[in-house]
Amino acid sequence: MGLDDFAFRKGHTYSTLICDLQSKSPLALLPDRLPETVTAWLTKHPYIKVVSRDGFTGFRQGISNASTSITQIYDRWHFIKNAKKQLDSFLSTLVPATITWSEPKQPSQEIPLTRAEQIIKNRSDKKWELIQEIQYAHKNGKNISRLAREYKFSRRTIQKYINMKAPPLFHRYRNRPSDLYHDQIIKLEQEGNTVKEIYNSIRELGYRGTYSAVRTIIERVRKERKYGLSKEQKIHISRKKLSSWLWKLEEELNRDAKDSLEQCFERYPSLKSLYCTIQAYRNAIQNKDLESFLQWLKEQLSSKKNPFYYYALRLRSDFQAVKNSFLSPYSNGLLEGQINRLKTIKRITYGRAGLKTLEKRVLYRL
């Protein structure tokens, strides 16, 4: 059989569900999860030989008090879940809530031109068309003096246009006095200051340029950020995400996750040894390799500084049940599904009805 507790009121009132793992049917709903209640029920049912349970000490004591000949199995899902909790707890002392670093980024698109910039660009395009027209006329025999009279330009300008091999460059941003304070302006903007506050700050540093020049730089920076065109991109990895990557088997991670994990290892070298420890644990569980698991357990118990020392200590106190989880096909998976159904029934039927009434309805519906 399998037994597991569930809460009527979490942290206050608990009951225990018992199921037959062979027939996959419920056997009983106990009013609490006290050891003596479990012992009394098992004493009335002496034919029980194997019990699957979680790590709750009350269940262990209750079963042992009923009969030492009963084979106890520590449900694998529960002690694996406890290992993940231990990992999350240990990481909170090792890394901050968010790990951040910068990476160079290649622009993928251009920032749309403003109306004023579009006018300047159109003017530049028309000028290049005129220059090409003058060059074509000169190739067809018109001399510089005649072209200067026709187009009303100086001879020097006509000569310059004839010698041009490429269109004039279109500069979206010109060098301004404010560019000398560019780094300070960027830093103040990232801190959340307004344009006016930034302008007043750099004035105190010696800036004597215009307010509009400062505003132009800030607008450029904000546009680059909006369209994802900044030279660097910030990478943010939450502790929760990091824990997920460390917990997964290596073959379950994609290329990006592996690269990000390597970056985390560079910043926090102790994560590498933690990752190797978790991989050894997961592989032993995945392959049901008892020998490898026992070796892992021994290594963790060798020093209190090991990340899973106290977790391994708890497993050692329930060693035979843990060992049986590798050797036996039984688990509490059936009970987890039944308890979810039970919670639904409880919400529907449990009001003033007592536990006896609820037990009859639950066992009937399950």
N, C-alpha and C positions, 0 to 999 in steps of 0.2 A: 504494500500500500504506500501512498504518499500522503504527507500532511503538510499544511501550510496555514499561516494565520492571515487574517484580513481584518481591517478596521471598520467598526461602526462609526467611531469617532477617533480619528487618528491621534495617537498619543494618550488616549483615555480608555476606550473600550475595544477589546479585540475578541474575535472568535476564531475557532480552528476548523478548517475543512479537511475531511479525510476522504480519499478516493481509492478505489481499487485500480491499480495500474495495469492489470491484465484485462479486466472487463471494461475498463475506462468508464466506470460508473461511480457516483458518490456513495459513500457508506454512512457518513454521519457529519453533523455540524455541532461541534462542542461549544459550550457557552463562554469559554475563555481559553487562554493558552497557558494555564498553570501546569507545572509538571505533574501534580497529583491528579489533575483531570485526565491528562493523557495516560498516566499509569493506570487509572481506574478503567478507562475504556479498553486498553490493551489487555488488561487482566481478564476482562469479560470475553475477549476474543483471542484465545491462546493459539489459534491456528496461524496467526500473523508471523511470518518468518523474515521478511525483508521490509524495511521502511526507508523511503527517500524523504529527506527533509532539508531545511536550510541550516544555517549555522547558529540558530537561536539555542542558547544553553538550556533553556527550559524544556525544549523538545528532547534534547540529548539526555537530560536527567530523567525525564518522564519515561522514555523508552528503556533506559538502562535499569530503572527501578522495577519496571514491569517484567523484564527478562533480559538477562545478559546474553542469551543465545540468539536474540534478534540481530540480524545484520543491518547496520545503519549505513546509509549512503548520503554523503554530503552532496547536495544537488550542485552540479557543475556551474550552472548559470549563476547561482548565488555567489559562489566564491570567486568567479571571474568578475562579476559586477563589483564585488568588494575590492578587487585588485585595481579596477579602473578608478574607484573612489580614492584609493590610496595614491594613485598616480596624480589625480587632480589636486589632492591635498599637498603632496610633495612639491608639485610645480609652483604652487602659490608662494612657497618660500624660496624658490630658485629663480624665477623670472618675473618681470612686471606684468601687469594685466594686458599690456599691448607692447609688442616688439616692433620697432620702427627703424627703417633704413631707407636710403635714397639710391635710386638706380638711374643711369643715363637713359634718356628716352629719345627716340627718333621721331621727329614730327611726321604725322600721318596725313595732315591736311593743312590748308592755309586758312588764316583768319579772314573772314569776309571783309571787304573794303568798306570803309565808312563812305558817306556821301561825298565829303570833301576829298577824300583820297581817290575816289572814283573819278571826280572831276579832274584832278591832277593827272591821273593815269590816262584819261581820254585826251587831255591836252598833249601829253607826251607822245601818244600814238599818232595824233594828227601831225605833230612836228616831224616825226620820223617819215610819215607819208610824204610831207613836203620836201624833206631832204632827199628821199629817193627820186622824187619828180625832178629836182634840180640836177641830181647826178645823171639821170636819164637824158635830160636836155643837153647836158655838157658832153655826153658821149656822142650825141647826134650832131655836134658841130658848133654849138653856141659857146662863145667865149665868156670869160668871167665878167668882163665889163657889161656885156649885153644882159647876162643873167642878173647882175646887180641892179640894172635899170628896171628890168621887168618885175623882179620880185621885191624891189625897194629895200635891199639889204646892202651893207657895205661889202667891198671887194674881199676884205679879210673874212667876213662871215661866210660868203659864198665859197671861198677857198677852203674854209674849215669844214663846211658841209660836204664838199666834193671829196675830201680826204677821209670822211667818216666811214668806217667799215661795219659798225654795229649801231643799233639804236641807242639813244641816250638812256642811261640807267634811271630806273624809277625807284626813288628812295622813299619808303613809307615813313621812316623816322630819321630826322636829321640830328646831328650832334648839337646838343644844347649845353649851356652852362650847368643845367640840372644833372647832366650825365656824370659830372664829377661826384655827385652825391647819390649816385644810383644805388649803391649797396645799402646805404642808410635808409633810403626811401623804401627799398624792397623789404628790409627788416621791419621797419615800422608798419608797413602795410600788412605783413604776415601776422603781426601782433594785434591786428584788428583796429588800427587807428584810422580815422577819417582823413580825407585829403587835406582839410583845413588844419587838423592836428599835425599831420606830417609836414606841411608847409611851415608852420610855426616852429616845429622842432628843428628843421634844417636851417631856418633863419638864424637860430641861436648858434648854429655851427659855423655860420659865415656865409650862407647862401644869399646871393643878391639878385637872383633871377626872378622870373615872373611866376605867378601862381598857376597860370595855364600850362606852363612847361612841366611843373610837378604833376599836375592832373593828367597830362598826356602820358607820362611814364606809368602812372598808376593804372590808367585805362588799358594801356598795352599789357601790363602784367596780368590784370584781371581777365582780359580777353584770352591770353595764352592759357590761363588756368581753366577758363570756361570751355575752350575747345581742345583741351588736353595737349597743348603744344609747348609746355614748359620743358626746359632742357633736362630736368630731373623729375622723376615721379617718386612719390612717397609710397613705400610698401608698409602696410600695417597688418601684423599677424596677431590675432588675439590669443590669449592663453588657452582659451577653449579650443580654438582651431589647432594650435600647437599640440595640445593633449590628444586630439583626434588623430593627428598625423603620427605621433609617437606610438599610439596604441595600435594602429593598423599594421598588418604585415607589409613588408617592403613591396611585394608584388601587387598590393592593392593600391599603391600610390601612383599617381600620374607624374609626368615629367616635371610639370610646374611645382607640384607639391614637394617633390624630391629636391629641386633646386632651392626652394624657399627653406626647406628643412636644413640644407647645408649652410645657408646663410645664418640660420639660428645657431647652428653648431659653432660657427666661427665667432659669433658674439658671446655665446655661453658654452664653452668647451665641455662643461660637466654634463650637458645634455647628451653628448655622444655616448658616454658610458651608460647613461640611463636608457637610451634608445636600444643599445645592445642587450641590456638586462631585460627589457620588455619583449624584444624579439625572441630571446631564448625562452621566455615564459610562454608567449603566444604559440610558438612552434611546438612546444611540448604539449600544450593543451590541444592544439589543432590536430596533431598526429596521435593523440592519446598515448604519448610516450612516457610511461611512468618513470623509467630510469632517469631520463633527462629532467623530468619535473623534480624528482627527489634530489638530483644534483643541484638544480637551481635553488631549491629550498635550503639545502645545506650551505650554499654560498651566501644566501641572504642572512642566514642565522649566524654567520661567522663574525659579524660586526654590527653594533648598534647604529653605525653611521650609514649602513646600506639603506637605500630608499624603501625597501619592502621588508625590513627587519621585523617590525611589529605585526605586519600582515602574516609573515611566515610563522611567527611565534603563535598566532591564533590558530593557524592551520595545524601546527605541530600538536597543539593541545587536543585536536580532533583528528589525529593522524589516520586512524584506521578507517574512519568514514570518508576521508579525502581519498585514501588509497582505493577504497571500494568504488569511488566515482569513476575511476579509470578502468576498473575491471568489470563493472556491471553495466548493462544496457539501460537501466532505469534512471529516470530523472523526474523533476517536478513540472515538466512542460505541460502535462495534462492539467495540473492544478491551476497553473497560471491562467489558462483559458477558462476554466470553470469559475475561478474567482472573478474574472471580468464579467461573466454572465451573472454571477451572484450579486455583484455590486448594482447591476441594472435591476435585478429583482428586488433588492433591498430598497432602492429608491422608490419602487412602485408600491411595495407591500408594507414596509416597516414604518408604522406610525405608532399607534397605541398598542398594536399587536405585540404580544410578548415573544420571547425567543422560541418557545415551543411552537407557536403558531407559524412563525417565520420558518422554522426548521421543516415543518411539514410542507409548506408551500415551496421552499427552496428545493428540497429533495424530490418533490414531485416534478417540478419544472426542469431540474437538471437531469 
